[in-house]
Amino acid sequence: MRLFELSTTEATAIRDSLEKYKLKQWGFVIFRCTYKSQEKWNRFIGLIKEHASDYFEWRRMENVHDRMAWTIIEDAAALEGASLATTAQKFAEWADGPEGRQDREGSVFDDADVLPVYGPRYTIFLHADERSLESVMDDAKAREDGGYFCTVVRAGMALAAERERERQEEGDEQAEELEDEEEELLDVRKRVKIDKLVLLYAFVLDTNTWYNIYVEDGVAEI
């Protein structure tokens, strides 16, 4: 017998969103952007999956976890050291390509002419770079960075930022200096602790709440 009951609010919200939008699955698309160590990668992915599995098991909502998909995209030649703009473009291509269309087949997003702009699976992705992997493998770096984390990117914002950069370059204009570059990047990407990914997903079921995520010492507080 449990001494206390864990909240099922987030898990229930995810389950309800699947029914509301007639989605077969939910979860994250992950771009592997470092290939220096297979051991680090395996541990990183293993811990992410373990935390998600534990979250639903402890709440006895394994049926929601059963519909969770980890779509991992690997390409050492194209993705080693890739920028956020590069992975954002590839994410958009995935979402609008055959795999993405099949992924949302039968859902309210199943429209050949409309790319989904609502729902985490089609608007945000994980950018797994060397810094993220090091935060899992190296306890000292994990402490410096606020804990084991991964980088979550909002694709549309990353692409918009890249288009603005290109526009300024093509116009031969001096790019405006940001008062706080790190602050500006918060609309594009957020570092999220790997044990908070389920909470993040539930929080941004309304994608506008992305902008309301509080960041402390460089890491999102969910």
C-alpha positions as CSV (number, residue, x, y, z in Angstrom):
1,M,0.0,0.0,0.0
2,R,1.4,3.4,-1.0
3,L,1.8,6.1,1.6
4,F,0.9,8.7,-1.0
5,E,-0.4,8.9,-4.5
6,L,1.6,10.5,-7.3
7,S,-0.1,13.0,-9.5
8,T,-1.5,11.7,-12.8
9,T,-2.4,15.1,-14.1
10,E,0.3,15.2,-16.8
11,A,-0.2,11.6,-17.9
12,T,-3.9,12.1,-18.1
13,A,-3.5,15.2,-20.2
14,I,-1.3,13.3,-22.7
15,R,-3.8,10.5,-22.8
16,D,-6.7,12.9,-23.4
17,S,-4.7,14.7,-26.2
18,L,-4.3,11.4,-28.0
19,E,-8.0,10.8,-28.0
20,K,-8.9,14.4,-28.8
21,Y,-6.6,14.5,-31.9
22,K,-7.0,10.8,-32.8
23,L,-3.3,10.3,-32.6
24,K,-1.8,6.8,-32.6
25,Q,1.2,7.8,-30.6
26,W,3.0,10.6,-28.9
27,G,6.7,11.2,-28.0
28,F,9.8,12.9,-29.2
29,V,11.9,13.0,-32.4
30,I,15.6,12.9,-31.4
31,F,18.5,14.0,-33.6
32,R,21.8,12.5,-32.7
33,C,24.4,15.3,-33.3
34,T,27.5,13.7,-31.8
35,Y,29.1,10.4,-32.8
36,K,32.3,10.4,-30.6
37,S,31.2,7.7,-28.3
38,Q,28.6,5.0,-28.7
39,E,28.8,4.2,-25.0
40,K,27.8,7.8,-24.1
41,W,25.0,7.7,-26.6
42,N,23.6,4.4,-25.3
43,R,23.6,5.6,-21.8
44,F,22.0,8.9,-22.7
45,I,19.2,7.2,-24.6
46,G,18.8,4.5,-22.0
47,L,18.4,7.0,-19.2
48,I,15.8,9.1,-21.1
49,K,13.7,6.0,-21.8
50,E,14.1,4.7,-18.3
51,H,12.9,7.9,-16.7
52,A,9.8,8.0,-19.0
53,S,9.0,4.3,-18.3
54,D,9.3,4.8,-14.5
55,Y,7.1,7.8,-14.6
56,F,4.2,5.9,-16.0
57,E,4.9,2.7,-14.1
58,W,4.8,4.5,-10.8
59,R,1.5,6.0,-11.7
60,R,0.1,2.7,-13.1
61,M,-0.6,4.3,-16.4
62,E,1.6,2.0,-18.6
63,N,-1.1,2.2,-21.3
64,V,-0.1,5.8,-22.0
65,H,3.6,4.8,-22.1
66,D,2.8,2.0,-24.5
67,R,1.9,4.7,-27.1
68,M,5.1,6.7,-26.6
69,A,7.4,6.7,-29.6
70,W,11.1,7.6,-29.6
71,T,11.9,8.5,-33.2
72,I,15.7,8.6,-33.4
73,I,17.4,10.1,-36.5
74,E,21.0,9.3,-37.0
75,D,23.3,10.4,-39.8
76,A,27.0,10.9,-38.8
77,A,27.9,12.6,-42.1
78,A,25.0,15.1,-42.0
79,L,24.5,15.6,-38.3
80,E,27.9,15.5,-36.5
81,G,28.1,18.9,-34.8
82,A,24.9,20.1,-36.6
83,S,23.5,23.5,-35.7
84,L,20.0,24.1,-34.3
85,A,19.0,25.5,-37.7
86,T,20.2,22.3,-39.5
87,T,18.3,19.9,-37.2
88,A,15.2,22.2,-37.3
89,Q,15.2,22.0,-41.1
90,K,15.5,18.2,-41.0
91,F,12.8,18.0,-38.4
92,A,10.5,20.0,-40.7
93,E,11.4,17.7,-43.5
94,W,10.6,14.6,-41.4
95,A,7.2,16.1,-40.2
96,D,6.2,17.0,-43.8
97,G,7.7,13.8,-45.4
98,P,6.4,10.3,-45.7
99,E,7.4,9.2,-42.2
100,G,5.8,12.2,-40.5
101,R,2.6,11.8,-42.6
102,Q,2.4,8.2,-41.7
103,D,3.0,9.0,-38.1
104,R,-0.1,11.2,-38.0
105,E,-2.3,9.2,-40.4
106,G,-5.9,9.1,-39.3
107,S,-5.5,12.0,-36.9
108,V,-7.0,15.5,-37.2
109,F,-3.5,16.5,-38.4
110,D,-3.8,14.1,-41.4
111,D,-4.0,16.8,-44.1
112,A,-1.6,16.6,-47.0
113,D,-1.7,20.4,-47.4
114,V,-1.3,21.4,-43.7
115,L,1.8,20.9,-41.6
116,P,0.8,20.6,-38.0
117,V,1.4,23.7,-35.9
118,Y,-0.1,22.3,-32.8
119,G,1.1,19.5,-30.6
120,P,4.6,18.8,-29.2
121,R,5.4,15.8,-31.5
122,Y,5.3,18.0,-34.6
123,T,6.6,21.3,-33.2
124,I,9.5,20.4,-30.9
125,F,12.4,17.9,-31.0
126,L,15.5,16.9,-29.0
127,H,18.9,18.1,-30.3
128,A,21.3,15.6,-28.6
129,D,24.7,17.2,-28.8
130,E,28.0,16.4,-27.1
131,R,27.2,18.8,-24.2
132,S,24.0,16.9,-23.5
133,L,25.8,13.6,-23.5
134,E,28.6,14.9,-21.3
135,S,26.0,16.1,-18.8
136,V,24.9,12.5,-18.4
137,M,28.4,10.9,-18.3
138,D,30.3,13.5,-16.3
139,D,28.8,14.2,-12.8
140,A,30.9,17.4,-12.5
141,K,29.5,18.9,-15.7
142,A,26.0,17.8,-14.8
143,R,26.3,19.9,-11.6
144,E,27.7,22.8,-13.6
145,D,24.8,22.7,-16.0
146,G,22.1,22.2,-13.4
147,G,21.6,18.4,-13.8
148,Y,21.4,15.8,-16.5
149,F,19.8,17.5,-19.4
150,C,19.0,17.5,-23.1
151,T,18.3,20.3,-25.5
152,V,14.7,20.8,-26.7
153,V,14.2,22.9,-29.8
154,R,11.1,24.6,-31.1
155,A,11.6,24.0,-34.8
156,G,9.6,27.0,-36.1
157,M,11.4,29.4,-33.9
158,A,14.8,28.0,-34.9
159,L,14.0,28.3,-38.6
160,A,12.6,31.8,-38.1
161,A,15.8,32.9,-36.4
162,E,17.9,31.4,-39.2
163,R,15.9,33.2,-41.9
164,E,16.4,36.5,-40.1
165,R,20.1,35.9,-39.9
166,E,20.2,35.1,-43.6
167,R,18.2,38.2,-44.4
168,Q,20.6,40.4,-42.6
169,E,23.6,38.8,-44.3
170,E,22.0,39.0,-47.8
171,G,21.2,42.7,-47.2
172,D,24.8,43.3,-46.1
173,E,23.5,44.6,-42.8
174,Q,25.2,44.5,-39.5
175,A,23.3,42.1,-37.4
176,E,21.8,43.8,-34.3
177,E,23.7,43.0,-31.2
178,L,21.5,41.2,-28.7
179,E,21.3,42.6,-25.2
180,D,21.4,39.1,-24.0
181,E,22.0,36.4,-26.6
182,E,21.2,33.6,-24.1
183,E,17.9,35.2,-23.3
184,E,17.0,35.5,-27.0
185,L,17.8,31.8,-27.5
186,L,15.2,30.8,-24.9
187,D,12.5,31.1,-27.6
188,V,14.5,28.7,-29.8
189,R,15.8,26.1,-27.4
190,K,15.6,25.1,-23.7
191,R,17.8,22.7,-21.7
192,V,15.5,20.3,-19.9
193,K,16.4,17.7,-17.3
194,I,16.0,14.2,-18.8
195,D,13.6,13.2,-16.0
196,K,11.3,16.1,-16.8
197,L,10.6,15.3,-20.5
198,V,7.2,13.8,-19.8
199,L,6.2,16.9,-17.8
200,L,7.5,19.1,-20.6
201,Y,5.5,17.3,-23.2
202,A,2.3,17.7,-21.1
203,F,3.1,21.3,-20.4
204,V,3.4,22.2,-24.1
205,L,0.4,20.4,-25.3
206,D,-0.7,23.9,-25.8
207,T,2.3,25.0,-27.7
208,N,2.0,28.6,-26.7
209,T,3.0,27.7,-23.2
210,W,6.5,27.1,-24.5
211,Y,7.2,30.8,-23.9
212,N,6.0,30.5,-20.3
213,I,8.6,27.9,-19.2
214,Y,10.8,29.4,-16.4
215,V,14.5,28.9,-16.8
216,E,16.8,28.9,-13.8
217,D,20.6,28.8,-14.3
218,G,20.2,27.9,-17.9
219,V,17.9,24.9,-17.3
220,A,14.2,24.9,-17.6
221,E,12.1,24.4,-14.4
222,I,9.1,22.2,-15.2
